[in-house]
């Protein structure tokens, strides 16, 4: 009965793998577009295991399941946010090159843009939109390391 219980556990975990696919795919898109370096083999394995009909149950080891539990926190909505971040790569590149001091320079830039926007509602709305978006995505914009050394498993 030990083998049967183990297989039921693995089948349950395979369902968990499928639920973290959104996060795995979104993260790998960020890795590709932003040319990040590091060991993403666990995430690639999850994508590979969920992509086909045949899955070797032996591949569902504890490291893979630990990675899946982290990726499970990346909901479909969060994955969509990562995809929006990918679409804005030219803006992100411009922000990181133009503002090496990060949020401090961004605040000065937004203040100057607010002054130059004057009292036109449309111009003020554009500045507020830029400020909100860049503040919300600031950790990704200004702190994304090209060489990822953190091990999440």
Backbone as ProteinMPNN parsed JSONL, in Angstrom:
{"seq_chain_A": "XXXXXXXXXXXXXXXXXXXXXXXXXXXXXXXXXXXXXXXXXXXXXXXXXXXXXXXXXXXXXXXXXXXXXXXXXXXXXXXXXXXXXXXXXXXXXXXXXXXXXXXXXXXXXXXXXXXXXXXXXXXXXXXXXXXXXXXXXXXXXXXXXXXXXXXXX", "coords_chain_A": {"N_chain_A": [[0.817, -1.199, 0.0], [2.1, 1.138, 0.433], [3.331, 2.007, -1.951], [1.091, 2.669, -3.492], [0.016, 4.823, -2.002], [2.102, 6.614, -2.264], [2.017, 7.097, -5.037], [-0.528, 8.274, -5.282], [-0.038, 10.593, -3.86], [1.888, 11.723, -5.563], [0.357, 12.117, -7.871], [-1.437, 14.021, -6.949], [0.366, 16.092, -6.481], [1.193, 16.538, -9.077], [-1.031, 17.79, -10.113], [-0.776, 20.136, -8.664], [1.524, 21.111, -9.88], [0.554, 21.82, -12.407], [-1.015, 23.957, -11.65], [0.813, 25.938, -11.069], [1.833, 26.738, -13.433], [1.278, 29.149, -14.822], [2.81, 31.077, -13.434], [5.402, 30.01, -13.764], [5.774, 30.11, -16.566], [5.525, 32.877, -17.031], [7.665, 33.895, -15.536], [9.824, 32.723, -16.877], [9.563, 34.02, -19.306], [10.251, 36.63, -18.549], [12.903, 36.14, -17.818], [13.971, 35.471, -20.335], [13.429, 37.772, -21.989], [14.626, 39.88, -20.53], [17.15, 38.949, -20.432], [18.291, 37.439, -18.274], [20.62, 35.774, -16.182], [21.341, 32.627, -14.743], [20.442, 29.774, -12.711], [17.773, 28.291, -13.823], [16.641, 25.872, -14.015], [14.83, 24.286, -12.52], [12.406, 25.642, -12.859], [12.155, 25.473, -15.613], [11.932, 22.707, -15.803], [9.444, 22.33, -14.595], [7.764, 23.567, -16.446], [8.246, 21.882, -18.609], [7.307, 19.434, -17.606], [4.607, 19.908, -17.293], [3.766, 20.452, -19.8], [3.357, 18.305, -21.533], [1.553, 15.227, -22.186], [2.551, 12.912, -21.042], [4.107, 12.219, -18.055], [6.822, 11.551, -16.079], [6.56, 10.137, -13.025], [8.597, 9.91, -11.243], [10.13, 12.124, -11.527], [9.024, 14.051, -9.968], [10.293, 15.32, -7.58], [11.327, 16.419, -4.24], [12.655, 18.935, -4.393], [11.671, 20.015, -6.785], [8.977, 20.174, -6.152], [9.1, 21.999, -4.061], [9.911, 24.283, -5.42], [7.662, 24.564, -6.984], [5.765, 25.18, -5.035], [6.525, 27.749, -4.37], [6.173, 29.048, -6.833], [3.468, 28.732, -7.057], [2.369, 30.855, -5.763], [2.345, 32.822, -7.58], [-0.128, 34.128, -9.061], [-2.625, 34.041, -11.696], [-3.256, 36.675, -12.264], [-1.0, 38.027, -11.257], [0.91, 36.956, -12.943], [0.064, 38.111, -15.318], [0.737, 40.736, -14.746], [3.518, 40.529, -14.78], [3.816, 39.983, -17.481], [2.95, 42.399, -18.554], [5.019, 43.983, -17.643], [7.061, 42.957, -19.207], [6.248, 43.804, -21.747], [6.799, 46.475, -21.532], [9.507, 46.856, -21.822], [11.224, 48.651, -23.389], [10.668, 51.135, -22.131], [11.41, 50.51, -19.501], [14.142, 50.011, -19.856], [14.95, 52.589, -20.625], [14.319, 54.033, -18.291], [16.042, 52.823, -16.368], [18.542, 53.417, -17.451], [18.487, 56.206, -17.587], [18.027, 56.977, -15.002], [20.003, 56.208, -12.826], [20.156, 56.307, -10.043], [17.777, 55.406, -9.213], [14.707, 55.283, -7.462], [14.942, 57.765, -6.163], [15.828, 59.592, -8.12], [13.71, 59.252, -9.847], [11.598, 60.391, -8.43], [12.336, 63.105, -8.463], [12.249, 63.525, -11.22], [9.499, 63.093, -11.722], [8.431, 65.179, -10.22], [9.433, 67.404, -11.649], [8.212, 66.904, -14.113], [5.561, 67.205, -13.373], [5.461, 69.905, -12.805], [6.035, 70.979, -15.333], [3.824, 70.054, -16.688], [1.819, 71.727, -16.098], [-1.459, 72.99, -15.807], [-3.097, 71.408, -17.275], [-5.456, 68.926, -17.474], [-5.182, 66.443, -18.823], [-2.406, 66.173, -19.235], [-1.494, 66.187, -16.602], [-2.677, 63.853, -15.721], [-1.254, 61.964, -17.245], [1.316, 62.214, -16.15], [0.78, 61.423, -13.512], [-0.012, 58.783, -13.977], [2.377, 57.649, -15.003], [3.959, 57.967, -12.714], [2.595, 56.351, -10.813], [2.726, 53.791, -12.025], [5.518, 53.365, -12.3], [6.325, 53.501, -9.657], [4.959, 51.331, -8.532], [6.098, 49.191, -9.942], [8.716, 49.498, -9.304], [10.604, 47.816, -7.782], [11.13, 45.791, -9.67], [11.956, 47.314, -11.862], [14.189, 48.858, -10.984], [15.746, 47.179, -9.369], [16.259, 44.704, -10.491], [18.357, 42.109, -10.928], [20.813, 41.101, -13.243], [22.291, 38.775, -13.058], [21.185, 36.097, -11.523], [21.459, 34.621, -8.501], [20.22, 33.5, -6.393], [18.918, 30.689, -4.729], [16.017, 28.942, -4.791], [15.107, 26.502, -4.082]], "CA_chain_A": [[0.0, 0.0, 0.0], [3.029, 2.256, 0.46], [3.521, 2.477, -3.32], [-0.165, 3.306, -3.884], [-0.066, 6.125, -1.329], [3.11, 7.481, -2.887], [1.512, 7.478, -6.361], [-1.62, 9.231, -5.078], [0.618, 11.838, -3.476], [2.51, 12.278, -6.76], [-0.712, 12.588, -8.758], [-1.908, 15.27, -6.354], [1.399, 17.101, -6.71], [1.184, 16.857, -10.509], [-2.075, 18.816, -10.245], [-0.18, 21.371, -8.159], [2.437, 21.585, -10.922], [-0.242, 22.489, -13.441], [-1.53, 25.226, -11.128], [1.87, 26.952, -11.022], [2.335, 26.925, -14.787], [1.225, 30.579, -15.182], [3.976, 31.736, -12.86], [6.625, 29.494, -14.378], [5.895, 30.647, -17.925], [5.75, 34.325, -16.958], [9.027, 34.131, -15.064], [10.754, 32.375, -17.942], [9.506, 35.101, -20.298], [11.069, 37.723, -18.001], [14.289, 35.678, -17.935], [14.371, 35.552, -21.74], [13.389, 39.148, -22.504], [15.59, 40.721, -19.814], [18.435, 38.27, -20.541], [18.786, 37.116, -16.946], [21.488, 34.6, -16.112], [21.21, 31.888, -13.493], [19.953, 28.409, -12.833], [16.317, 28.262, -13.856], [16.308, 24.516, -14.464], [13.626, 23.794, -11.841], [11.25, 26.266, -13.507], [12.063, 24.858, -16.938], [11.417, 21.349, -15.6], [7.998, 22.426, -14.325], [7.115, 23.841, -17.735], [8.348, 20.663, -19.397], [6.46, 18.385, -17.039], [3.189, 20.233, -17.454], [3.475, 20.689, -21.199], [2.981, 17.11, -22.288], [0.611, 14.3, -21.561], [3.287, 11.904, -20.298], [4.976, 12.751, -17.027], [7.43, 10.528, -15.237], [6.27, 10.476, -11.631], [9.854, 9.944, -10.488], [10.692, 13.464, -11.63], [8.368, 14.921, -8.992], [11.053, 15.238, -6.337], [11.043, 17.465, -3.252], [13.134, 20.232, -4.882], [10.719, 20.478, -7.786], [7.744, 20.518, -5.448], [9.364, 23.232, -3.312], [9.86, 25.365, -6.411], [6.253, 24.7, -7.364], [5.02, 25.864, -3.971], [6.841, 29.18, -4.503], [5.52, 29.529, -8.055], [2.027, 28.713, -6.838], [1.975, 32.182, -5.269], [2.209, 33.689, -8.754], [-1.469, 33.907, -9.597], [-2.798, 34.439, -13.093], [-3.202, 38.147, -12.295], [0.398, 38.426, -11.087], [1.592, 36.585, -14.185], [-0.287, 39.154, -16.288], [1.552, 41.906, -14.396], [4.859, 40.27, -15.311], [3.742, 40.121, -18.941], [2.895, 43.84, -18.816], [6.389, 44.44, -17.418], [7.825, 42.545, -20.388], [5.863, 44.675, -22.867], [7.329, 47.814, -21.288], [10.97, 46.794, -21.767], [11.899, 49.887, -23.818], [10.524, 52.139, -21.067], [12.231, 50.06, -18.368], [15.542, 50.27, -20.227], [15.165, 54.032, -20.572], [14.301, 54.452, -16.885], [17.246, 52.377, -15.659], [19.696, 54.135, -17.98], [18.356, 57.636, -17.301], [17.917, 57.223, -13.564], [20.776, 55.171, -12.127], [19.922, 56.377, -8.591], [16.508, 54.728, -8.94], [13.502, 55.998, -7.036], [15.246, 59.158, -5.81], [15.805, 60.36, -9.367], [12.359, 59.174, -10.39], [10.782, 61.39, -7.739], [12.708, 64.412, -9.013], [11.729, 63.553, -12.586], [8.039, 63.251, -11.649], [8.173, 66.553, -9.756], [9.679, 68.31, -12.776], [7.17, 66.654, -15.113], [4.317, 67.797, -12.849], [5.577, 71.357, -12.977], [5.935, 71.313, -16.751], [2.491, 69.68, -17.176], [0.93, 72.87, -15.887], [-2.777, 72.691, -15.253], [-3.874, 70.633, -18.229], [-5.822, 67.656, -16.824], [-4.648, 65.298, -19.55], [-0.966, 66.109, -18.961], [-1.362, 65.812, -15.188], [-3.044, 62.429, -15.641], [-0.142, 61.185, -17.795], [2.397, 62.217, -15.161], [0.333, 60.581, -12.393], [0.021, 57.393, -14.441], [3.785, 57.253, -15.02], [4.419, 57.874, -11.331], [1.984, 55.176, -10.186], [3.253, 52.569, -12.628], [6.932, 53.174, -11.976], [6.439, 53.233, -8.222], [4.495, 49.966, -8.314], [7.03, 48.245, -10.544], [10.081, 49.933, -8.971], [11.551, 46.741, -7.465], [11.535, 45.121, -10.91], [12.637, 48.259, -12.742], [15.474, 49.348, -10.487], [16.498, 46.199, -8.573], [16.349, 43.421, -11.181], [19.748, 41.734, -11.171], [21.002, 40.286, -14.454], [22.813, 37.473, -12.62], [20.364, 35.621, -10.413], [22.185, 33.565, -7.805], [19.376, 32.979, -5.313], [18.4, 29.344, -4.928], [14.729, 28.893, -4.122], [14.691, 25.141, -3.76]], "C_chain_A": [[0.864, 1.269, 0.0], [3.19, 2.859, -0.938], [2.265, 3.197, -3.807], [-0.319, 4.682, -3.265], [0.907, 7.114, -1.947], [2.617, 7.974, -4.247], [0.37, 8.477, -6.239], [-1.066, 10.596, -4.696], [1.222, 12.506, -4.712], [1.471, 12.795, -7.75], [-1.263, 13.924, -8.253], [-0.906, 16.393, -6.612], [1.5, 17.473, -8.188], [0.107, 17.899, -10.793], [-1.553, 20.161, -9.758], [0.776, 21.97, -9.185], [1.675, 22.362, -11.99], [-0.736, 23.85, -12.955], [-0.456, 26.309, -11.068], [2.464, 27.239, -12.394], [2.329, 28.399, -15.209], [2.479, 31.301, -14.694], [5.266, 31.306, -13.513], [6.829, 30.082, -15.765], [6.193, 32.142, -17.911], [7.177, 34.63, -16.515], [10.041, 33.798, -16.152], [10.713, 33.404, -19.078], [10.34, 36.286, -19.832], [12.546, 37.367, -18.142], [14.787, 35.851, -19.368], [14.471, 37.001, -22.216], [14.442, 40.033, -21.845], [16.972, 40.08, -19.724], [19.074, 38.01, -19.175], [19.604, 35.833, -17.002], [21.303, 33.942, -14.752], [20.691, 30.495, -13.765], [18.432, 28.411, -12.708], [15.81, 26.875, -14.248], [15.047, 23.972, -13.788], [12.37, 24.361, -12.508], [11.058, 25.676, -14.901], [11.53, 23.431, -16.842], [9.913, 21.357, -15.366], [7.245, 22.675, -15.624], [7.126, 22.583, -18.593], [7.426, 19.567, -18.904], [4.983, 18.649, -17.253], [2.796, 20.396, -18.906], [2.981, 19.482, -21.962], [2.03, 16.225, -21.507], [1.333, 13.29, -20.675], [4.24, 12.564, -19.316], [5.517, 11.588, -16.211], [7.251, 10.95, -13.789], [7.551, 10.568, -10.801], [10.486, 11.328, -10.524], [10.091, 14.438, -10.624], [9.074, 14.805, -7.643], [10.754, 16.433, -5.431], [11.506, 18.844, -3.707], [12.158, 20.838, -5.883], [9.416, 20.92, -7.125], [7.912, 21.787, -4.615], [9.319, 24.438, -4.243], [8.423, 25.63, -6.825], [5.46, 25.431, -6.286], [5.298, 27.363, -3.982], [6.12, 29.759, -5.715], [4.004, 29.548, -7.926], [1.491, 30.042, -6.334], [1.844, 33.191, -6.405], [0.874, 33.35, -9.403], [-1.519, 34.329, -11.061], [-2.696, 35.958, -13.226], [-1.767, 38.646, -12.155], [1.214, 38.085, -12.327], [1.293, 37.617, -15.273], [0.488, 40.435, -16.01], [2.986, 41.738, -14.904], [4.88, 40.412, -16.829], [3.649, 41.591, -19.345], [4.286, 44.45, -18.643], [7.267, 44.111, -18.626], [7.521, 43.475, -21.562], [6.468, 46.072, -22.741], [8.853, 47.853, -21.254], [11.652, 48.063, -22.278], [11.815, 51.0, -22.756], [11.397, 51.772, -19.869], [13.702, 50.32, -18.647], [15.851, 51.757, -20.128], [15.226, 54.523, -19.125], [15.582, 54.054, -16.165], [18.501, 53.078, -16.158], [19.666, 55.605, -17.579], [18.393, 57.957, -15.819], [18.671, 56.16, -12.771], [20.584, 55.187, -10.608], [18.555, 55.805, -8.216], [15.38, 55.654, -8.531], [13.76, 57.456, -6.671], [15.185, 60.04, -7.056], [14.42, 60.354, -9.997], [11.46, 60.221, -9.74], [11.073, 62.793, -8.261], [12.135, 64.565, -10.421], [10.218, 63.793, -12.583], [7.682, 64.657, -11.178], [8.371, 67.558, -10.89], [8.611, 68.143, -13.862], [5.842, 67.257, -14.661], [4.321, 69.308, -13.034], [5.387, 71.722, -14.445], [4.569, 70.949, -17.334], [1.511, 70.822, -17.016], [-0.391, 72.425, -15.283], [-3.661, 71.918, -16.229], [-4.182, 69.251, -17.631], [-5.221, 66.425, -17.496], [-3.163, 65.109, -19.246], [-0.706, 65.687, -17.517], [-1.667, 64.321, -15.018], [-1.921, 61.547, -16.181], [1.012, 61.095, -16.799], [2.023, 61.323, -13.972], [0.361, 59.099, -12.76], [1.458, 56.86, -14.461], [4.299, 57.058, -13.597], [3.872, 56.624, -10.644], [2.591, 53.88, -10.71], [4.703, 52.334, -12.232], [7.149, 52.936, -10.488], [6.032, 51.796, -7.92], [5.464, 48.92, -8.835], [8.489, 48.553, -10.195], [11.024, 48.794, -8.59], [12.017, 45.984, -8.707], [12.343, 46.057, -11.801], [14.058, 48.544, -12.257], [16.319, 48.301, -9.759], [16.644, 44.833, -9.24], [17.807, 43.141, -11.538], [19.832, 40.86, -12.415], [21.505, 38.883, -14.117], [22.057, 37.046, -11.362], [21.093, 34.452, -9.759], [21.365, 32.935, -6.687], [18.86, 31.599, -5.677], [17.125, 29.214, -4.119], [14.294, 27.482, -3.753], [15.281, 24.671, -2.453]], "O_chain_A": [[0.403, 2.341, -0.39], [3.185, 4.08, -1.092], [2.366, 4.23, -4.467], [-0.746, 5.618, -3.942], [0.591, 8.29, -2.131], [2.783, 9.149, -4.572], [0.303, 9.432, -7.013], [-1.561, 11.627, -5.15], [1.086, 13.717, -4.891], [1.696, 13.816, -8.4], [-1.52, 14.837, -9.037], [-1.297, 17.517, -6.925], [1.855, 18.605, -8.516], [0.306, 18.79, -11.618], [-1.841, 21.2, -10.353], [0.837, 23.189, -9.345], [2.107, 23.431, -12.42], [-0.862, 24.786, -13.743], [-0.789, 27.493, -11.02], [3.49, 27.911, -12.499], [3.258, 28.856, -15.874], [3.122, 32.036, -15.443], [6.134, 32.134, -13.789], [7.934, 30.505, -16.105], [7.018, 32.62, -18.69], [7.822, 35.524, -17.062], [11.019, 34.525, -16.326], [11.726, 33.631, -19.739], [11.061, 36.887, -20.63], [13.351, 38.208, -18.544], [15.903, 36.325, -19.586], [15.488, 37.403, -22.782], [15.08, 40.844, -22.516], [17.858, 40.587, -19.035], [20.244, 38.322, -18.953], [19.308, 34.925, -17.778], [21.129, 34.621, -13.74], [20.524, 30.092, -14.916], [17.886, 28.521, -11.61], [14.694, 26.726, -14.747], [14.27, 23.263, -14.428], [11.388, 23.645, -12.699], [9.931, 25.411, -15.319], [10.763, 22.995, -17.701], [9.193, 20.498, -15.875], [6.207, 22.062, -15.873], [6.126, 22.257, -19.233], [6.827, 18.849, -19.706], [4.193, 17.713, -17.381], [1.608, 20.473, -19.217], [2.256, 19.626, -22.946], [1.751, 16.453, -20.331], [0.785, 12.856, -19.662], [5.081, 13.375, -19.705], [4.762, 10.751, -15.718], [7.737, 12.004, -13.379], [7.574, 11.237, -9.767], [11.286, 11.67, -9.653], [10.607, 15.542, -10.452], [8.522, 14.262, -6.687], [10.019, 17.344, -5.812], [10.826, 19.834, -3.439], [11.859, 22.031, -5.83], [8.83, 21.932, -7.509], [6.969, 22.566, -4.478], [8.761, 25.481, -3.902], [8.017, 26.779, -6.996], [4.571, 26.221, -6.604], [4.423, 28.161, -3.648], [5.526, 30.834, -5.635], [3.332, 30.309, -8.623], [0.3, 30.326, -6.46], [1.301, 34.28, -6.22], [0.767, 32.409, -10.19], [-0.566, 34.902, -11.589], [-2.118, 36.465, -14.187], [-1.361, 39.578, -12.85], [2.105, 38.839, -12.717], [2.173, 37.958, -16.063], [0.859, 41.146, -16.944], [3.591, 42.69, -15.398], [5.854, 40.906, -17.396], [4.207, 41.987, -20.368], [4.682, 45.33, -19.408], [8.119, 44.91, -19.014], [8.429, 43.885, -22.285], [6.63, 46.771, -23.742], [9.431, 48.794, -20.709], [12.6, 48.52, -21.639], [12.79, 51.715, -22.523], [12.05, 52.64, -19.288], [14.428, 50.795, -17.774], [16.898, 52.142, -19.607], [16.084, 55.333, -18.777], [16.152, 54.859, -15.428], [19.428, 53.312, -15.382], [20.706, 56.185, -17.266], [18.744, 59.068, -15.423], [18.059, 55.311, -12.122], [20.828, 54.175, -9.952], [18.216, 55.729, -7.035], [15.131, 56.676, -9.171], [12.882, 58.299, -6.854], [14.565, 61.103, -7.043], [14.006, 61.339, -10.609], [10.656, 60.863, -10.417], [10.151, 63.58, -8.477], [11.598, 65.617, -10.766], [9.718, 64.609, -13.357], [6.734, 65.26, -11.682], [7.556, 68.464, -11.064], [8.162, 69.124, -14.455], [5.081, 67.766, -15.484], [3.302, 69.907, -13.377], [4.662, 72.665, -14.765], [4.189, 71.485, -18.376], [0.496, 70.885, -17.71], [-0.433, 71.596, -14.374], [-4.866, 71.799, -16.006], [-3.263, 68.495, -17.318], [-4.803, 65.481, -16.825], [-2.72, 63.983, -19.022], [0.211, 64.911, -17.252], [-0.993, 63.622, -14.263], [-1.663, 60.48, -15.624], [1.612, 60.034, -16.625], [2.854, 60.557, -13.484], [0.72, 58.26, -11.934], [1.72, 55.752, -13.992], [4.999, 56.085, -13.316], [4.616, 55.917, -9.964], [2.928, 52.984, -9.936], [5.074, 51.218, -11.869], [8.081, 52.227, -10.11], [6.693, 51.118, -7.134], [5.626, 47.865, -8.221], [9.398, 47.927, -10.741], [12.169, 48.8, -9.041], [13.176, 45.578, -8.785], [13.314, 45.631, -12.426], [15.012, 48.478, -13.033], [17.511, 48.526, -9.553], [17.114, 43.891, -8.601], [18.408, 43.848, -12.347], [19.001, 39.973, -12.61], [21.182, 37.919, -14.811], [22.279, 37.583, -10.277], [21.315, 33.418, -10.389], [21.782, 31.937, -6.099], [18.417, 31.369, -6.803], [17.145, 29.359, -2.897], [13.225, 27.292, -3.173], [15.031, 23.542, -2.032]]}, "name": "protein", "num_of_chains": 1, "seq": "XXXXXXXXXXXXXXXXXXXXXXXXXXXXXXXXXXXXXXXXXXXXXXXXXXXXXXXXXXXXXXXXXXXXXXXXXXXXXXXXXXXXXXXXXXXXXXXXXXXXXXXXXXXXXXXXXXXXXXXXXXXXXXXXXXXXXXXXXXXXXXXXXXXXXXXXX"}
